[in-house]
Every structure is written in structure tokens, then in C-alpha cells.
């Protein structure tokens, strides 16, 4: 029992980071599954973190209410920016959402009286427990699994495959893409709210371009063909810095290199059921 207590005292933050990063990877998986390349999830995480922290510190709301605020505000922000930009596609949408992320960071820096500016917010109550993180992850996984199996999930798949064909089939492409963006923002905001109440401190630089690349890398590495992929990718990316701590200053370079290698050699990600099926068929043929 003493060894278990010691293990938890040393590695608890890393274990909870696994769950929070899995939520972030799932948030961008939702938009990628609909063919939407959004780079705003780090900004949505920041909005959720600041909203939840301010509700707790300034208004004294219960933790559950703060978490709800952490999901609501980024979802509203996604709705506001999504209405004008969702008709863009590919690199143009990515650039628009990336610009939104920079706008959020600059606003946080300049609203000093509320957000603490460059100093950030200190002394956030540590309310996040391990079961909060993993219950949130379980609920999100269940909801996304239901969405994937429902009609809306099939609409997402059709849009990702061919927007024009999906539109001709009667699918409202813009509405579905906007829904994916809003739901993804709410999940990213939930991750931010949980993280803010775990780390005591949040600052604007935590939600910039490097975090956006980090989130995208987790989803692309794992693969977007199933829900297993983002969770696997987030686990790998979270554990790598712990295994190679001496290279922590090069994390952004490593994430970029991982993205390039995955796109070149494993375009469907590490977790690709179709590739596994081909390997099984090949193995069976070799033994026949």
C-alpha cells in the first residue's frame, strides 16, 4: 500500500495529464472526422480554462457549474466564429482558426484586470480529482461512440469523404461542420477547465500555437478512423517527454517531425483497423 501511495504521489499529475490530453485529442478528432481542419482547439481550451477558473475564483460557483461554464463559453465562441468561416475549407479554414487562436491569446494578455494578463491566474483551487478526469473521458467517449454510430456520424463520414457528394445526398454540410466545431470546442473547454483546477496556475502562453500543434499531433499520430486512435496518440505524445526528458526543449520540433513522418508513412495513423485487417489477410495467405 505504501508503494502505491508513493507511486501516486510521484506520477499522479502525469496520469491525470493522460486523461486531459485524451480529451483534447478527441476534441480535434471530432472536427477531423467531419473533414474540418481547425487549429483553434488550444484557444478553446484556454477559453474554457479561464472561464471555469474565473467562475470559481470570482463568483465562488460549485465545481460542476464551473465545468459547465468551461464548456459553454468555448462552444459559444466556436458558434460565433464558425458561422462566418465554416464555408472555408482546407488551409484557408486552418489559417482562419489559427488567427482566432492568436486573437484569444492577445485578448487574454490585454484584459489584465480580469485574466491577470501575462502574469496569468494564480491560486486556482485544486478541485480536480482523478475520478473527475476519467469520468469526463468515459462520458465523452460514450457520447462520441453514439454519435459515430448514429445518422450524424454517417453524415460526418460522408462529408469527410466528399463534400459535394454529401451535399447532393441531401446532407447539410455547413450545419454538420458547424456542429462538429461547436462540440469539439466544448470538449476542449472541458479539458481546459479540468486542467485549470489541477495545476493552480494558467497563463496565456499555454494556449498558443505550440499547444495547437501538440493537440493536432496527438490525433494525427493515433489516427482518426476510430476513437481508439486519438486516445492512443495522446498517450504516446504525453509519455514521450517523460521518457526523453533531456529533449523537452525540442518538443515543438519533435511534434512537427512526428506529423511529417506520420503523413508520409502512416497516413491513417498508428491505429488503422483497415491496415490491421490487410496484415491478417496477408498472414493467413502466407500460411495457406
N, C-alpha and C positions, 0 to 999 in steps of 0.2 A: 504493500500500500504506500509506503514511504517513497519507493522508487517511482510509482505512478504520480504521486503528488509533485515530486521533483521534476519529472518529465513534463507535466502540465505547466509548471511554473516557468520552465525554460522555453517551451515550444508553443504555448497557448496562442500567442499573437500570430505566429506563423500558421497554425491550424485554422484560426478564425479568418486569416487572410485568404486561405484557400477557398473558404465559402464565399467571402465577399468578392473575390476575383471571379469565381464561377458565376455569380450573379451578373457581374459586368460583362463577361463573355456571352452569357445568354441574352443580355440586353442588345448587344450588337448582332448576335445570331438572328434575332427576330427580324431585324431590318434586312440583313443579308439574305435571309430566307425568302424575302419578298423582292429581292433584286435591288434594294436601296442601299447605296454606298454612303452611309452617313458617318462623318467623323466628329459628331457633336456629343458622343456619349460621355466623354470626360467632362464636358461642360454641364451636361445634365446631372452627372454625379455631383459636381460642385454645387449646382443649384440645390439639389436635394440635401447635401451635407449642410450648407449654410442655413437653409430653411428649417431643417429639423433642429440644428443647434440653437438657432435664434428663438424658435418656439420654446425650447426647453429652458434656455438661459434668461430670456427676456419676459416670456409670458408664463413660465412655470407649468406648462401643459404636461399631462401624463405622457409617458414614453410612447405609447401606442398612437396618441394624437400627433406627436412629433414625427413619428414614422410616416403617418398618413400625409402630413404636410410635406415631408421629404419626397413623397411620390407625386403629390398633386401639383406642386409648383413646376417641376420639370416637365410634367405631362402638359400643363398649360403652355409652357414655353415652347414645347415641341409643336403644339397645335398652332400657336401664333406664327412661328417661323415656317412651319410645314405648309400652311395654306398658300403662301406665295412661291415657295421654292420646290415643292414636291413634283412639279411638272418638269423640272430639270432632270437630267439623267447622267450617269457615269461620273466623269471627272468634274463636270460643272456642279453637280449636286454635292460632291465631296468638297469642292472649294467653298461653296456657299455655307455648308455646315461647319467647315473649319474656320471660316471667318466669324461665324456666330460664336464659336468657342472662344476666339480672341476677344470678341466684344464682351462676353460674360466675364472674362478674366479682368479686362480693363475696368468694367463697372465695379467689380468687387474691390479692385485696388483703389478706386476713387470714392466709393461710399464709405469713407473711413469711419464715420460716427456709428455706423451700423455693423459693418463687417470687420472692422479693425484694420482695413487697408492691407498694406504689405506686411504688417505685423501678424495678421490673421486673428483667429479667435482662440484664446487660451482658456483653460479651466472648464472645458465642456464635461459635464458629469459622465462618468464611465458607467453607463446604464446597459450597454450591450453585453449580453451573456452568450455563452456558446450555443445554447439552445435557440436563442433568437435567430442567430445566423443560419443554423441548419434547418430550423423550421421554415424560415423565409425561403431558403433554397429549395426545400421539398415542395412547398406550395407553388413556387414559380415553375419548377419542373413539371408538376402535375398540370398546372394551367396551360403551359406551352405544349405539353403532350396532348391535351384535349384539343387545343387549337390546331395542332398539326394533323390530327385525325379527323377534324370536323371539316365542314364545307369551306370555311375561311382558310384553313390550311391548304386545301387543294387549290384555292384561288391564288394563294401566295406562290405555290409551286408553279402554277401556270404563268403567272406574271414574271417570275424569275426566268422561266424558260423562253418566253416570247411575249412581250407586252402587246404587240399588235394582234397576235392570235388570241390572246386572252380577252382583249377588248372586243374582238369580233364574236367571241363566245358569249358576250353579254356581261363580262366582269367589269365592274367599275374600278379601273386601275388606280386612279388618283386616290379614291376613298380608301382602298385597301392599303396602299403605300402609306397614306397618312396615318391610318390606324396602327400599322406596324411601327412607325416612327414614334407615335404617342405612347404605345405600350412599352416599347424599348426604353423610352425616356423615363417612364415610371419605374421600371426595374432598375435602371442605372441610378435613379434618385434614391431608391430603397437601399441600394448598396452604399451610396454616399452617406445616408442617414445612419446606417448601422456602423459604418467606419468612423464617422464623426464622434459617435458616442462610445467608441472603443479606444481612440488614440488621444483623447484630451485636447488635441490641437488640430486646427485645419488652417491652411493658407492658400492663397490664390494660385501659387505656382504648382500646387499639387494637381491641378486640373487643366494643365496646358497641353501643348502638342505632344510632349513625350508620353503623357498618360493616355492620350488618344491613340497613339501608335501602339502602346502597350496593350490596350483593350482589343484593338483590331488584330494584333498578332496572336493573341490567345485564341480568338475564334477561327482565324485562318489556319493556324497550326493544327488545331484539333479537327477542323472540318465542319462544314455546315449541313451535311447530308442527314445528320441525326442530332439529337440532344446530347448524346454521349460526347461528341466531338468538342464542343465548347468547354465542357467540364474537364475533359482530358487535357485540352490545350492550356486552360488556365492553371491546372495542377502542375504541368511541366514548366510553364513560364514562372510560376510562383516559387517552385523548388530550385530552379537553376541558380538564382543568386545565392541561395543558401549553400549550394554545393560548390560554387565557384565565387566565393565572397571576394577574392582578390581582384576580380574583374568587374566589380559593382559600378565603377566609374564609366565603364564602357557599355552599360546596359542598353542605351538607345541604339548604339551601333550594332550590338548583338541582335536586338529585336529587328532592326532593319535587315540584317543579313539572314535571319531566320525567315522573314517574309519573302525575300528573294528566292531562297533555296526551296521553300515550300511551293511557291508559284511555279518554279522551274521543274521540280522533280516530283512533287506530290500535290498537284493542283486541287485535289479533293480533300487534302488534309491527311493527318495521320490516321484518323478513324474514318475509313471508307468501306462500308459494308459491301459495295459492288466489287471493289478490288479484292476483298477477302473471299468473296464467292468465286471470283475468277481463279484465285490461288487454289481453292478447294477443288474446283473442277479440273484444273491442271494437274494437281496432285493425284486425283482419282484416275485421270487418264494415264499418268505415268506408271501407276501401279497396275493398270489393267493389262 
